[in-house]
Amino acid sequence: MSSVVSVPSPDLDHGAAPAQQQGDAAHLPPYLTPGTREYQRANLALLLAGFATFSLLYCVQPLLPLFSHDFGVSPADSSLSLSLSTACLALSIFTGGLLSDRLNRRTLMTVSLCASALLNLLAAWLPSWHALLLVRALEGIALGGLPAVAMAYVAEEVHPQGLGMAMGLYVSGTAFGGMAGRIISGTLADFCSWHVSLGVIGGLGLLTGAAFFVLLPPSRHFKPSRGAGAGESVRALRALLAQSGLPSLFAMGFVLMGGFVTVYNYIGYRLVAPPYSLSQTVIGLIFLVYLVGMVASTWCGRLADRYGRARMLTLGLALMAAGGALTLAQPLACVIAGIILLTFGFFAGHSVASSWVGRLAKRSKGLASSLYLLAYYIGSSVIGSLGGHFLAAAGWSGVIALVWAVLAVGFGLTWHVASRVALAQD
């Protein structure tokens, strides 16, 4: 496996923007630098990629109560339409990370995006619950070629001065996609059906895939590895897992996504029931709070470059915990405020943690990103499904207790990463 060119990053935690290295690096093509037209095109393409990935993946989330009603399944079983997708996505991302050092990045991401959109169109017209689950699992596999590769592309191609901003915009795209997918599917399900909801999201995914391919600049610093065997991939994997701080950052993905998606999976069940009795359209509009996530990811990405990633990650976890506490209150305004705080904290934490992985990994950045996202989506699948059993056993307070337990682990992981990075810099 050929060595991937790393962006210069002598200050791993505080992200002071260094000048491009001289000497050996002088012959390399320039990085995508803030203010240039190609940097702007790349940011727009990555914004669209994040939008399409999360709108396709999470468009079923507001439909879970409808699946329970139409197919006669429990909340935990209904959540499998999302959990199976994220579980298969996690495994596919890991495989994609192994292949990402061999295949053309732009082609791999485009094929991944278009194939998953076509599968979403197919899922829209399936009458059987098990057939729907099968296609959603295949969709998760198809989507795996995009997230880890997108993170690796940013780490390789963007100058350190714009790294936090570029990653923040990609995460903002995921926030916008998650919001749009949920609102569109919830609203169309109210006025038409969930079949129409999935079909419209699939069509939007195809259009976005075409725009992404046109906008994204080709890789300049990526050199495909030819003929690398499984042994070399295993050595790269071991090196990443042995690097100080990286395993804890991978586990942070599990924590952040596990806590976040659990709240969003089951909040609909609480809000359709008395005393709220909200419609699917109104519940879908609550997902407008994802706009807060778009602001949080970009803003905290910049602040992390300036003030340190450990501080911003701790802040994100604290906001998630406080948001969960607010959702326990009875007034609807408190519930919505809690969702806003939790959403802000999640996207702030995810933006910081994902960019930190790219900076700490000395090489094999595609594989490092895939390991982070492997844990990230396993958290969505495992904790997201487990939350349904806590809901059945202890109601909404049981769901929040599970989320708090997961976030407590996150605080410990943040301390561990910060201490390891500080030791490495001494």
C-alpha positions as CSV (number, residue, x, y, z in Angstrom):
1,M,0.0,0.0,0.0
2,S,1.6,3.3,-1.1
3,S,1.9,5.9,1.5
4,V,-0.9,8.6,1.5
5,V,0.4,12.1,1.6
6,S,-0.6,13.7,4.9
7,V,-1.5,17.2,5.5
8,P,1.1,18.9,7.6
9,S,-0.1,19.0,11.2
10,P,2.6,19.5,13.8
11,D,0.1,20.8,16.4
12,L,-2.3,17.9,16.5
13,D,-4.7,19.3,19.0
14,H,-4.9,23.0,18.5
15,G,-4.6,23.0,14.8
16,A,-2.5,26.0,14.2
17,A,-2.4,26.4,10.5
18,P,1.2,25.8,9.3
19,A,2.6,26.8,6.0
20,Q,3.0,24.1,3.4
21,Q,6.1,22.1,3.9
22,Q,9.1,22.9,1.8
23,G,11.7,20.5,0.5
24,D,10.3,17.1,-0.3
25,A,6.8,18.4,-0.5
26,A,7.7,21.2,-3.0
27,H,7.0,19.1,-6.0
28,L,3.5,18.1,-4.9
29,P,0.4,19.7,-6.5
30,P,-1.1,22.4,-4.4
31,Y,-3.7,21.7,-1.7
32,L,-7.2,23.0,-2.0
33,T,-6.8,26.3,-0.2
34,P,-9.6,28.5,1.2
35,G,-10.6,31.3,-1.2
36,T,-9.9,29.3,-4.4
37,R,-12.6,28.3,-6.9
38,E,-11.7,24.6,-6.6
39,Y,-11.9,24.7,-2.8
40,Q,-15.4,26.2,-3.1
41,R,-16.4,23.5,-5.6
42,A,-15.1,20.7,-3.4
43,N,-17.0,22.1,-0.4
44,L,-20.2,22.3,-2.4
45,A,-19.7,18.7,-3.7
46,L,-19.1,17.4,-0.2
47,L,-22.1,19.3,1.1
48,L,-24.2,17.6,-1.5
49,A,-22.7,14.2,-0.6
50,G,-23.5,14.6,3.0
51,F,-27.0,15.7,2.1
52,A,-27.7,12.7,-0.1
53,T,-26.1,10.1,2.2
54,F,-28.1,11.1,5.3
55,S,-31.4,11.8,3.5
56,L,-31.3,8.4,2.0
57,L,-30.3,6.7,5.2
58,Y,-32.6,8.4,7.6
59,C,-35.7,9.1,5.6
60,V,-37.3,6.1,7.3
61,Q,-36.9,7.4,10.8
62,P,-40.1,9.5,11.0
63,L,-41.9,6.5,9.3
64,L,-41.2,4.0,12.1
65,P,-44.7,4.5,13.8
66,L,-46.3,4.0,10.3
67,F,-44.3,0.8,9.8
68,S,-45.5,-0.5,13.2
69,H,-49.1,0.2,12.2
70,D,-49.0,-1.1,8.6
71,F,-46.8,-4.2,9.1
72,G,-47.9,-4.9,12.7
73,V,-44.4,-4.8,14.2
74,S,-43.1,-3.5,17.5
75,P,-41.1,-0.2,17.9
76,A,-37.9,-2.2,18.3
77,D,-38.7,-4.3,15.2
78,S,-39.7,-1.2,13.2
79,S,-36.3,0.4,14.0
80,L,-34.7,-2.4,12.1
81,S,-35.5,-0.6,8.9
82,L,-32.9,1.9,10.0
83,S,-30.6,-0.3,12.2
84,L,-30.0,-2.9,9.5
85,S,-29.1,-0.1,7.1
86,T,-26.6,1.4,9.5
87,A,-25.2,-2.0,10.5
88,C,-24.6,-3.0,6.9
89,L,-23.2,0.5,6.2
90,A,-20.7,0.1,9.0
91,L,-19.4,-3.1,7.6
92,S,-19.4,-1.7,4.1
93,I,-17.5,1.4,5.2
94,F,-14.8,-0.8,6.7
95,T,-14.5,-2.7,3.4
96,G,-14.6,0.6,1.5
97,G,-11.8,1.9,3.7
98,L,-9.6,-1.1,2.7
99,L,-10.4,-0.5,-1.0
100,S,-10.2,3.3,-0.8
101,D,-6.4,3.3,-1.2
102,R,-6.8,1.3,-4.5
103,L,-9.8,2.8,-6.3
104,N,-10.6,6.2,-7.8
105,R,-12.1,8.2,-5.0
106,R,-14.6,10.3,-7.1
107,T,-15.9,7.3,-9.1
108,L,-16.3,5.2,-6.0
109,M,-18.3,7.9,-4.2
110,T,-20.5,8.6,-7.2
111,V,-21.3,4.9,-7.8
112,S,-22.1,4.4,-4.1
113,L,-24.4,7.4,-4.1
114,C,-26.4,6.5,-7.2
115,A,-26.7,2.8,-6.4
116,S,-28.2,3.6,-2.9
117,A,-30.6,6.0,-4.5
118,L,-31.9,3.4,-6.9
119,L,-32.3,0.9,-4.0
120,N,-34.4,3.5,-2.1
121,L,-36.6,3.8,-5.2
122,L,-37.1,0.0,-5.1
123,A,-37.9,0.0,-1.4
124,A,-40.7,2.5,-2.0
125,W,-42.9,-0.1,-3.7
126,L,-42.2,-3.3,-1.7
127,P,-45.3,-4.7,0.0
128,S,-43.5,-7.2,2.3
129,W,-41.8,-6.1,5.6
130,H,-39.0,-8.6,5.1
131,A,-38.4,-7.5,1.5
132,L,-38.2,-3.9,2.7
133,L,-35.7,-4.9,5.4
134,L,-33.6,-6.7,2.8
135,V,-33.5,-3.8,0.4
136,R,-32.7,-1.4,3.2
137,A,-29.8,-3.6,4.2
138,L,-28.5,-3.6,0.6
139,E,-28.8,0.2,0.6
140,G,-26.6,0.4,3.6
141,I,-24.0,-1.7,1.8
142,A,-24.2,0.5,-1.3
143,L,-23.8,3.7,0.8
144,G,-20.6,2.4,2.4
145,G,-18.4,3.7,-0.5
146,L,-19.0,7.3,0.4
147,P,-18.5,8.5,4.0
148,A,-15.1,7.1,4.8
149,V,-13.8,8.1,1.3
150,A,-15.2,11.6,1.7
151,M,-13.4,12.1,5.0
152,A,-10.2,10.7,3.5
153,Y,-10.5,13.1,0.5
154,V,-10.8,16.1,2.8
155,A,-7.8,15.0,4.9
156,E,-5.6,14.5,1.8
157,E,-6.6,17.3,-0.4
158,V,-7.5,20.3,1.8
159,H,-4.8,22.6,3.2
160,P,-4.7,22.6,7.0
161,Q,-6.0,26.2,7.0
162,G,-9.3,25.0,5.6
163,L,-9.5,21.5,7.0
164,G,-11.8,22.3,9.9
165,M,-14.1,24.3,7.7
166,A,-14.2,21.7,4.9
167,M,-15.0,18.9,7.3
168,G,-17.6,21.1,9.1
169,L,-19.3,21.8,5.8
170,Y,-19.5,18.1,5.0
171,V,-21.0,17.4,8.4
172,S,-23.3,20.3,7.8
173,G,-24.5,18.5,4.6
174,T,-25.2,15.4,6.6
175,A,-27.2,17.6,9.0
176,F,-29.2,19.2,6.1
177,G,-29.7,15.8,4.5
178,G,-31.0,14.2,7.8
179,M,-33.3,17.2,8.3
180,A,-34.6,17.3,4.7
181,G,-35.0,13.5,4.4
182,R,-37.1,13.4,7.7
183,I,-39.2,16.4,6.9
184,I,-39.9,15.4,3.3
185,S,-40.7,11.8,4.2
186,G,-42.9,12.7,7.2
187,T,-44.9,15.3,5.2
188,L,-45.4,13.2,2.1
189,A,-46.4,10.2,4.3
190,D,-49.2,12.4,5.8
191,F,-50.5,13.6,2.5
192,C,-49.7,10.6,0.3
193,S,-48.0,7.5,1.7
194,W,-44.7,6.3,3.0
195,H,-44.2,4.7,-0.5
196,V,-44.2,8.1,-2.1
197,S,-41.9,9.4,0.6
198,L,-39.2,6.8,-0.2
199,G,-39.6,7.3,-3.9
200,V,-39.1,11.1,-3.8
201,I,-36.0,10.8,-1.6
202,G,-34.5,8.2,-4.0
203,G,-35.1,10.5,-7.0
204,L,-33.4,13.4,-5.2
205,G,-30.5,11.1,-4.4
206,L,-29.9,10.4,-8.1
207,L,-29.9,14.1,-9.0
208,T,-27.5,14.8,-6.2
209,G,-25.1,12.1,-7.3
210,A,-24.9,13.6,-10.8
211,A,-24.1,17.1,-9.4
212,F,-21.5,15.6,-7.0
213,F,-19.6,14.0,-9.9
214,V,-19.5,17.2,-11.9
215,L,-18.4,19.5,-9.0
216,L,-15.8,17.5,-7.1
217,P,-12.2,18.2,-8.2
218,P,-10.1,15.1,-8.9
219,S,-7.7,13.9,-6.2
220,R,-4.2,15.4,-6.5
221,H,-2.5,13.8,-3.5
222,F,-4.0,10.3,-3.8
223,K,-1.9,7.6,-5.4
224,P,-3.7,4.3,-5.9
225,S,-2.0,1.3,-4.3
226,R,-1.5,-1.4,-6.9
227,G,-1.5,-5.0,-5.9
228,A,-1.5,-4.5,-2.2
229,G,-2.3,-7.7,-0.5
230,A,-4.4,-8.5,2.5
231,G,-1.3,-8.7,4.7
232,E,-0.4,-5.1,4.0
233,S,-4.0,-4.1,4.9
234,V,-3.7,-6.0,8.1
235,R,-0.5,-4.3,9.0
236,A,-2.0,-0.9,8.2
237,L,-5.0,-1.8,10.5
238,R,-2.7,-2.8,13.3
239,A,-0.7,0.3,13.0
240,L,-3.8,2.5,13.3
241,L,-5.1,0.6,16.3
242,A,-1.7,0.9,18.0
243,Q,-1.4,4.6,17.5
244,S,-2.0,6.5,20.7
245,G,-5.4,8.1,20.9
246,L,-6.9,6.8,17.7
247,P,-8.8,3.8,19.2
248,S,-10.5,6.1,21.7
249,L,-11.6,8.4,18.9
250,F,-13.0,5.5,17.0
251,A,-15.0,4.5,20.1
252,M,-16.2,8.2,20.3
253,G,-18.0,7.6,17.0
254,F,-20.0,4.8,18.7
255,V,-20.9,7.0,21.6
256,L,-21.9,10.1,19.7
257,M,-24.1,8.4,17.1
258,G,-25.5,5.8,19.5
259,G,-26.8,8.5,21.9
260,F,-28.1,10.7,19.1
261,V,-29.9,8.3,17.0
262,T,-31.6,6.6,19.9
263,V,-33.4,9.8,20.8
264,Y,-34.4,10.5,17.2
265,N,-35.6,6.9,16.7
266,Y,-38.2,6.9,19.5
267,I,-39.1,10.5,20.0
268,G,-41.9,10.0,17.4
269,Y,-43.5,7.3,19.5
270,R,-43.7,9.8,22.4
271,L,-45.0,12.7,20.3
272,V,-47.8,10.8,18.4
273,A,-49.2,9.6,21.8
274,P,-51.2,11.7,24.3
275,P,-50.8,14.3,25.6
276,Y,-49.2,15.6,22.4
277,S,-51.0,13.6,19.7
278,L,-49.0,15.3,16.9
279,S,-49.3,14.4,13.3
280,Q,-46.5,13.1,11.1
281,T,-46.2,16.4,9.4
282,V,-45.7,18.3,12.7
283,I,-43.3,15.7,14.0
284,G,-41.4,16.1,10.7
285,L,-41.1,19.8,11.2
286,I,-39.4,19.3,14.5
287,F,-36.5,18.0,12.5
288,L,-35.9,21.6,11.4
289,V,-33.7,21.7,14.4
290,Y,-31.1,20.0,12.2
291,L,-30.4,23.5,11.0
292,V,-28.8,24.0,14.4
293,G,-26.6,21.0,13.6
294,M,-25.4,22.7,10.4
295,V,-24.4,25.8,12.3
296,A,-22.8,23.7,15.1
297,S,-20.6,21.6,12.9
298,T,-19.2,24.5,10.9
299,W,-18.8,26.8,13.9
300,C,-17.3,24.2,16.2
301,G,-15.0,23.0,13.4
302,R,-13.5,26.5,13.3
303,L,-13.3,26.8,17.1
304,A,-11.6,23.4,17.4
305,D,-8.9,24.7,15.0
306,R,-8.4,27.6,17.4
307,Y,-9.0,26.5,20.9
308,G,-8.5,22.7,20.9
309,R,-10.5,19.7,20.0
310,A,-10.7,18.2,23.5
311,R,-12.5,21.2,24.8
312,M,-15.0,21.4,22.0
313,L,-15.7,17.6,22.2
314,T,-16.3,17.9,25.9
315,L,-18.7,20.7,25.3
316,G,-20.6,18.7,22.7
317,L,-21.1,15.8,25.0
318,A,-22.3,18.1,27.8
319,L,-24.8,19.7,25.6
320,M,-26.1,16.3,24.5
321,A,-26.6,15.2,28.1
322,A,-28.4,18.5,29.0
323,G,-30.6,18.1,26.0
324,G,-31.6,14.6,27.0
325,A,-32.5,15.9,30.4
326,L,-34.8,18.6,29.0
327,T,-36.8,16.1,26.9
328,L,-37.9,14.4,30.2
329,A,-40.0,17.5,31.0
330,Q,-43.7,17.4,30.1
331,P,-44.2,20.8,28.2
332,L,-43.7,20.4,24.5
333,A,-41.5,23.5,24.4
334,C,-39.0,21.8,26.8
335,V,-39.0,18.6,24.7
336,I,-38.2,20.6,21.5
337,A,-35.5,22.7,23.4
338,G,-34.0,19.4,24.5
339,I,-33.9,18.1,21.0
340,I,-32.2,21.3,19.9
341,L,-29.5,21.1,22.5
342,L,-28.9,17.4,21.8
343,T,-28.6,18.1,18.1
344,F,-26.2,21.0,18.5
345,G,-24.0,18.9,20.8
346,F,-24.0,15.9,18.5
347,F,-23.0,17.7,15.4
348,A,-20.4,19.8,17.3
349,G,-18.9,16.6,18.7
350,H,-19.0,14.6,15.4
351,S,-17.4,17.4,13.4
352,V,-14.5,17.7,16.0
353,A,-14.0,13.9,16.4
354,S,-14.0,13.1,12.7
355,S,-11.5,15.9,11.8
356,W,-9.3,14.8,14.7
357,V,-9.1,11.3,13.3
358,G,-7.9,12.8,10.0
359,R,-5.2,14.8,11.7
360,L,-3.9,12.1,14.0
361,A,-3.7,9.3,11.4
362,K,-0.2,9.5,10.0
363,R,-1.1,7.4,7.0
364,S,-3.9,5.1,5.6
365,K,-6.3,8.0,6.2
366,G,-9.1,6.2,4.3
367,L,-8.8,3.2,6.5
368,A,-8.7,5.4,9.6
369,S,-11.8,7.2,8.6
370,S,-13.5,3.9,7.9
371,L,-12.7,2.6,11.4
372,Y,-14.2,5.8,12.9
373,L,-17.4,5.4,10.9
374,L,-17.5,1.6,11.5
375,A,-17.9,2.4,15.2
376,Y,-20.1,5.3,14.4
377,Y,-22.7,3.3,12.6
378,I,-22.4,0.3,14.9
379,G,-23.4,2.7,17.6
380,S,-26.4,3.7,15.6
381,S,-27.5,0.1,15.1
382,V,-26.7,-1.4,18.5
383,I,-27.8,1.5,20.8
384,G,-30.5,2.6,18.4
385,S,-32.2,-0.8,18.5
386,L,-31.5,-1.3,22.3
387,G,-33.4,1.9,22.9
388,G,-36.6,0.3,21.8
389,H,-36.4,-2.3,24.6
390,F,-35.7,0.5,27.1
391,L,-38.7,2.3,25.8
392,A,-40.9,-0.7,26.2
393,A,-39.6,-1.5,29.7
394,A,-39.3,2.0,31.3
395,G,-40.8,4.5,28.9
396,W,-39.1,7.7,27.8
397,S,-37.0,7.9,31.0
398,G,-35.5,4.6,30.2
399,V,-34.4,5.8,26.8
400,I,-32.7,8.9,28.3
401,A,-31.0,6.7,31.0
402,L,-29.5,4.6,28.3
403,V,-28.3,7.7,26.4
404,W,-26.7,9.2,29.6
405,A,-24.9,5.9,30.3
406,V,-23.4,6.0,26.8
407,L,-22.4,9.7,27.1
408,A,-20.6,9.0,30.4
409,V,-18.3,6.7,28.5
410,G,-17.7,9.5,26.0
411,F,-16.4,11.9,28.7
412,G,-13.9,9.2,29.7
413,L,-12.8,8.7,26.1
414,T,-12.3,12.4,25.6
415,W,-10.0,12.7,28.6
416,H,-8.0,9.6,27.4
417,V,-7.5,11.0,23.9
418,A,-6.4,14.5,25.2
419,S,-3.9,13.0,27.6
420,R,-2.4,10.7,25.0
421,V,-2.0,13.5,22.4
422,A,-0.4,15.7,25.1
423,L,2.1,13.0,25.9
424,A,2.9,12.5,22.2
425,Q,3.6,16.2,21.8
426,D,5.9,16.4,24.9
